[in-house]
Amino acid sequence: MHEPERYLFLAQGHLVTFFHELLQVVLDGFIAAVPLQPRIDIFARLAIVLGHGFTLCALAWALRPALFGGLRIPLAALWATLYYIDVWDGYYVLLSPDYHTWIPGAGLLFTGLMARAVADGGALPVARYVQLGLFGGLVVGVKITLGALPAVASAFFLIADRPVSRARRGFLLAVILGEAIALAVLALSYWGHAGHVPTYVLRFAQFLVSAGPIDAMSVGKLQAIFTNGRASGLVAIGLLPFAMLAYLAFAKGRMERALPAALAAGALLYVYFVVKRFTPVTFLEAGVFLAAAVSLAAAVASSRWRWARFAPLVAVAAAIGCGAAQTHTLAATLSNLHANHAAQERLQAAVAAVPGRVAFLIPTNQYQFLSLEGALFKGTSDLETRAEVGQSPLSVRLLGNREFLFGERARYEHRPPAMTDYGAIAFTVPDGPEGIPGRVKALERNYNVSLAGFACGDGIDLGGRLAVVCPRGPNNRRAQ
């Protein structure tokens, strides 16, 4: 959606973005004349179907009868619980036309790859390392933190495979192949401008360094986890390393010992991710890793202990019980989606009725529009600065009469926007005591302008915040 000549920092999701751009090209070829809405609805539904279609293909490949036998059905049911158990935020995340919907599929590919390596015994074929390289390069193109999965698989391969020299050569092959695929995905993202790729690599290295260790802010997030109902998810992933170490004490043979050791290291990594980031998609990713660990441990343990075959059934029964207790949450979510869709239609009608341009005032992400406008703004602007939106033909056509003014007071202190250029302003008011008049005063201070020429009525409830569209007052056509 951007001009290819201008470098943009796209932190992650490059592979999914490529498929989404293909969807936009297809839609341009078939329904170019269709208005932005319902075009955006068509795109969102196709993007969601694309992600879930990938997950179904990964499920069929991962849970093969030769690898899991009679465990396939209970394990498939266990993976399905990720979509509706509240602690993993699956029912929310997996309804988004984003890379989120691809995460369970990545976890299933990891499960299938590890299960095939276990079935190989102590001598892994070269094909397994090729699969590892392909897997690593592709999942990093979906989400950077998914790189934990090929890292865990690499540790397992290096511990389990013999002789050591062959394991090292195979690992080197996987690294080279994975890096080549990751760079190829980047090249697709910056098609025709290869010089952007090294710029991205340098910027992303700085981005990783800025992530840093667990700090005071992370401790605050940890406290929030235990006060908002997420404690069970953190406890589950936090206990996994201890469960794997306990299993290690009973394991026999190099291959069987390598699996819990590698999974324990991966679980510790996901504890860090959850505490450091504390976002719905991070909780989902931790849940995916937990499901993969349970699937692999159950498959290996059931070959030795008959009782272990019932472990997935117990897990599924517990998950169904938790899900039954949360049906009201799921029902409320679906009801909220319906109400949000109706509210967004009202917002689009209000924007379309403005005779001129509409200035969307977004000082920070806290005041972002959780609507079509938010998708347009984030999808057409630079992730680092948000200073300006792209001017590609597609961007211009999709934006229509919308213009986004993003940034805090320092950006506008000496160069305030000319509010006389706009037929209306729009902004959001999060839940709280501030109210619409208080938000207008705060916006005037932030943008160093007067908004007295705009008449603000009641807001439109977008769930957790109001969206307010203020056209020019009939008796005051210019800002004061």
KATA-V727797 format. One record per backbone hydrogen bond with DSSP energy under -1.0 kcal/mol. CO is the residue of the C=O (numbers start at 0). NH is the residue of the N-H. Records with the same first field share a line. If there is no record, write none. Layout:
BEGIN
CO: NH + NH
END
This chain:
BEGIN
2: 5
12: 16
13: 17
14: 18
15: 19
16: 20
17: 21
18: 22
19: 23
20: 24
21: 25
22: 26
23: 27
24: 28
25: 29
26: 30
30: 33
34: 38
35: 39
37: 41
38: 42
39: 43
40: 44
41: 45
42: 46
43: 47
44: 48
45: 49
46: 50
47: 51
48: 52
49: 53
50: 54
51: 55
52: 56
53: 57
54: 58
55: 59
56: 60
57: 61
58: 62
61: 63
63: 66 + 67
64: 68
67: 70
68: 71
70: 74
71: 75
72: 76
73: 77
74: 78
75: 79
76: 80
78: 81
79: 82
80: 83 + 84
84: 87
85: 88
88: 92
89: 93
91: 94
92: 95
95: 97
98: 101
99: 102
101: 105
102: 106
103: 107
104: 108
105: 109
106: 110
107: 111
108: 112
109: 113
110: 114
111: 115
112: 116
113: 117
114: 118
115: 119
117: 120
121: 161
124: 127
125: 129
126: 130
127: 131
128: 132
129: 133
130: 134
131: 135
132: 136
133: 137
134: 138
135: 139
138: 141 + 142
140: 14
142: 145
143: 146
144: 147
145: 148
146: 150
147: 151
148: 152
149: 153
150: 154
151: 155
152: 156
153: 157
154: 158
155: 159
156: 160
162: 166
163: 167
164: 168
165: 169
166: 170
167: 171
168: 172
169: 173
170: 174
171: 175
172: 176
173: 177
174: 178
175: 179
176: 180
177: 181
178: 182
179: 183
180: 184
181: 185
182: 186
183: 187
184: 188
185: 189
187: 190
189: 192
192: 195
193: 196
195: 199
196: 200
197: 201
198: 202
199: 203
200: 204
201: 205
202: 206
203: 207
204: 208
205: 209
214: 218
215: 219
216: 220
217: 221
218: 222
219: 223
220: 224
221: 225
223: 226
224: 229
229: 233
230: 234
231: 235
232: 236
233: 237
234: 238
238: 242
239: 243
240: 244
241: 245
242: 246
243: 247
244: 248
246: 249
252: 256
253: 257
254: 258
256: 260
257: 261
258: 262
259: 263
260: 264
261: 265
262: 266
263: 267
264: 268
265: 269
266: 270
267: 271
268: 272
269: 273
270: 274
271: 275
272: 276
273: 277
278: 282
279: 283
280: 284
281: 285
282: 286
283: 287
284: 288
285: 289
286: 290
287: 291
288: 292
289: 293
290: 294
291: 295
292: 296
293: 297
294: 298
295: 299
296: 300
297: 301
300: 303 + 304
305: 308
306: 309
307: 310
309: 313
310: 314
311: 315
312: 316
313: 317
314: 318
315: 319
316: 320
317: 321
318: 322
319: 323
320: 324
325: 329
326: 330
327: 331
328: 332
329: 333
330: 334
331: 335
332: 336
333: 337
334: 338
335: 339
336: 340
337: 341
338: 342
339: 343
340: 344
341: 345
342: 346
343: 347
344: 348
345: 349
346: 350
347: 351
348: 352
350: 353
353: 355
356: 422 + 423
357: 402
358: 425
359: 404
361: 406
363: 366
364: 367
368: 370
370: 374
371: 375
372: 376
373: 377
374: 378
375: 379
379: 389
381: 385
391: 395
392: 396
393: 397
394: 398
395: 399
398: 401
400: 357
402: 359
404: 361
407: 410
408: 412
416: 418
417: 420
418: 421
422: 471
423: 358
424: 469
425: 360
426: 467
428: 465
434: 438
435: 439
436: 440
437: 441
438: 442
439: 443
440: 444
441: 445
442: 446
443: 447 + 448
450: 453
452: 472
459: 466
463: 430
464: 461
465: 428
466: 459
467: 426
469: 424
470: 454
472: 475
END
